[in-house]
Amino acid sequence: MIGFIGSVFSPWYRWSGRKDPANHCCINVATYGPGGRFTMTDRGRSALRVSDDILRVGPSSMRWTGQELVIDIDEIGALPMVSRVRGQVRVTPRANTSVELPLTPDGAHVWRPFAPVSDISVSLEAKGWQWSGHGYFDANFGTRALEEDFGYWTWGRFPTASGATCFYDATRLDGSTLTCAASFDAAGNVSEVDLPQTKPMSRSLWALRRECRADPGHTARQVKPMLDAPFYNRALVKTRLNGEWTTGVHEALDLRRFRSPLLKPMLAVRVPRVPKWRFNG
């Protein structure tokens, strides 16, 4: 689940000139496996309500209680699996961090891992979509479009015996690179760690280049597909980092592909636009 004010992957936001982020907001939900759904409805300004503790976008919301993030979902899945996605998700951090990572030297893009080690409880109104386990809660902030500054990046978040390890590896359009690896313990303490070099993985279904870190003599491999797009891939990946086997979420993003104007009409099929909304009460 991702809450957007200024839906960065929405073609409608791009076509609008990205002048009014509040007029292009959404709560994106993706479920995986048999019967999996994808929702990313681009909604207008009238659907947005924001306070210190609540992000509400049309029929769905994210609410911070002081101890947990409660996400109430009431969305419609995109083509070709059009059906209602409704229920509640609760994310309970084991600890919160104060870490911020600028992704560009001028701070135009910032990564904020609020709770890299969390517990999650999922209860959606569909058979088999109820479970609890290991969770994660972060945010990204930006004042420019991603494709204005980046060509390609990979990101990963992998559970460890002591907490979780996250990494960002990116190539900026000016030729510079970003390399960051951080280890978080269950108390929210963070330390920079030296991780092994990135190695090529198998390409995605859309032939997207993928890389992931892995110890010498080992190669990361996909164990579960999650989300495939021409410019983006999310997958459950197994790798060995500093002597520890771990399975976590990995993403690869090719922003050179995303810049293609031919891609935007394709995205519009998966990202419908609902410009007006009226709240009851």
N, C-alpha and C positions, 0 to 999 in steps of 0.2 A: 504494500500500500504506500502510495506517495501522494501527499497533498501539495498542489501547485497553486501559487499566485503568480501568474505569468507562466503559462504552461509551455515549457521550453521546447517540447517536441510536437506542439500543435501546429498544423499548417495554417490554421485560422489566425493564430497569434503572429506567425511569420507574415502572412498576407496583410495583416493590419498594420504592419510596420513596427510592431512591438512598442507602441507608444503608451498603452494603457494596460499594464499587467493585471489589474483588478477586473478587467473586462474579459479576461481569458484565464479562468481558474478551473480547477477540477480536483477530484479525489480519484486517483487511479488505483484500481484493484486488479490483481492478476492471481488466479488460482491455477494449479498445475495438476497433471495427471488426467485420468479419464473424466470427461465432462468439464475440463478446465475452462474458465471464462476470463475475458479481458474487458475491462471497462475503462474508458478514458474520455468521458464526455466533456467537451469544452463549453463552459457556461459563462454567461455574461455577468456584468457587475451586480445586477439585481439578485443574483444567487449567492453573493458573498457576504458573510458576516464574520467579523474578526474581533476578538477581545484578547486580553492577556492570556487567557487559559483555553480559548475555544477557537477553532477554525471550522466554520460551517460553510459548506458549498452545496447549495440546493438541498437534496434530501439526505445527504451524508455529512458526517462531522468527525472531528478529532477533538478530544477534550482531555486536558491535563487536570487530574484531581489533586495533585501534590504528591501522590505516591505512584500513580500509574497513568498511562495514556490509554484512554478508552476511545475506540474507533467504532462508530455506528455507521453501517453501510446499508444503502438502499439505492442500488444502481441497476442499469440494464447492460448486459453484456453486448459487446460489439459483434458485427458480422464476422463469421457466419453463424456463431452460436448465440443468437439473440434470446436472452432469457433474463429473469430477474436474479440479481446477486444481492442477498440481504442477510444481515446478521450483525454480530458484534465481535470485535477483537480487543483483547486487553494485553498491553505490553507493560510489564513491571520491571523497571531497572533494578539490578542488584546494587548499582551505584551510578551516580551522574558524574560526568567529567566537565572540566572547564577548558578543554582543548579546542583550539581553532587552528586550522592550517590554511594559509593563503595559497591558492593554486597558481596565482600569477604574482609577479613581483610587486605590482601596484595594488594588490588586494581586491581586484575586480571580481574575483571568484574565491569563495571561502568554503571549506569543508568543516562541518561542526559535528563531531561524533558525540552526541549527548549521552548515550548509554550503550556502549559496545558490548556489554554483557547484560542480558535481560532474560526474563522468562516471559513466555507468550501463551495466551489461551485463545483459541479460535473456535467460534461457534456460529457457523453459517447455516442458513436454512436449506441445506441440501444433504443428501445421504453421503456420509463419509467425510464431510467437511467440518468435523469437530475433532480438535486435537490440542495438545499442549506440548511445549518443548522449549527449545533455546531460541531467543530472539535478539533483536538488534534495533536501535533507534538512532538515526542521524539526520542531518539536514545539509543542504547546499544552498548558498546564497550567491547572487551575482547581479552585476549592474550592466553586463554586456551579454550578448548571445554567445553561447558556448562555441559555435562555429567561427566566431570572430577571432578567437584566441587559440583554439586547439585543433589539431589535425586528427589525433588518435589518442585513446587512453585505455588502460585496463585498471580495474579496481578489484580488490578481493577482501573478504572478511572470513577468517577461518578460526573456529573454536580451538582452544588449546587446553591443556591440563590446568593451567593457572588462570585462564580467562579467554582472551581472543587476540588475534593478530590481524591488523588491517594494513593494506598497502595501496598506494596510488602510484602508477607509472604513466606519464603522459608526455606526448610530444607537442610542443606549442608551434604555432604557425611561424614564429620568428626563428625557429630552429633550435631553441633552447628546450631543455627537458626538465621534467619534475620526477623525482624519485623520493618516495617517502614510505617508511615502514614503521609501524608503531605497535607495541604490545601493551595490552590493557589487562590488569588483574581484576579480580572480582570486587575489589574495593574502589575501583575507578582510577587507580594510579596508572600512569602511562610512562613508558620509556621507549626511546628509539632503539631499534634493533637492526642488526646487520642480517639481511636475508640473502639467500642465494640468488644468482642472476635469473632473469627471465629466460624462458625457453619456449620455442614454438609448440603450440598445441594443434590438434586437428582443426581444420576450418569448420565453420558453422554450416548449417543447411543453405544459407545464402552466400557461402564461400567467403565469409568474413574472416579476416586474419585474427587469430587469437594467440595470446602469449600469457604465461603464468610462471610464477617463481617455483623452483623445485631444487632440492639438494642435488649435488653432483651425482651422476649415475641414475637419476630418476627423472621422470617426465610427468607433469600433471595430466590428468585425463578426466574427461567428462563422465559423470556417473548418472546424471539425470538432466535432460533438456528442460528448460524452463520457459524462455521467451526468445523467439527468433524474429528478427526484422532485417531488412537489407543493410541497415547501418548499425544495428545493435544486437548483442547477444547476451543473455543471462543464463547461467547454467550452474548446477551443483557439480563441483569439481573436487577431486581427491588429489592431494599432493603431499609431499614430504618436505617440511620446513624445519631446518635446524635439528634434524634427527627425529622429528615427531610427525607421524602420519595424522592428517587432518582432512576433513571434508567440509567445505564451506561454499559460499556463494561467490561467483566470479562473474564479472561483466567486462565486455569489450565494446568500445564505442568508436566508430569510424565517422568523424565529423566531416571529412571530405566527401564521403558518400551522402551524408545528410544534407549538405549544401546544394545538391543537385535539384533543380526546379522540377525535374521529372518525378521526383519522389513525393512531392507534396500532394498531388491528387491521389496517389495511392494511400497516403496516410489519412486523407480525409474520409476514406471509406471506413477506417477503423476508429477515427476520432470524430464523432458527430458533433455538430455545433448546436447548442440550445441557448440562444441569446437572452431569453427572458425567463424569469422565475418569480413566483409569488409565494411567500411564506404564509402559513396559516397562523394567525395570531402575532 
